[in-house]
Amino acid sequence: MNRTLRALSDPTRRRILDLLKDGDLTAGELADHFDLAKSTMSGHFGVLRDAGLIVSERNRNMVVYSINTGVFEDAAAAVIALFETGSDDRHREIPREG
């Protein structure tokens, strides 16, 4: 959960996720949307990948990124659980990252 929240805290990483919600993109296609060095983009991809928010696949000489919606569902459920007030829900355990 901490890695997910850290990844989502950066506006560039949120924009990358926003671009990926419409479909898979290569690293180059994603980089075209930002005025950042390749090493900086690579760092953002790494944080998102480590959090499980994106997955990558090498296709010949390109890296193709896809969004991993399952992590979003887990994060949303954990945040909702933080704010539930029912007596049965107050002590529900929040999922932890493996």
C-alpha angles and dihedrals in degrees: 000000000000092000090049094050091045091052092048093048093076119080093213091054091047089052090051089053090047090054092048095051089079094052147301119315135185121244089252093051090051093046090054088070094059137057093222135119117262090245091055091049090048089054091052091048089050094052091048092046093048089052090051092239093121135025126207134209127189112231109185104300096345134081114220119203127206131184118247105218095184091072090052090053091051092047093048091050091050093050092047090050089056091061101039111116104188113120092239093050101047093083098040111131118247113230113253128211116258 
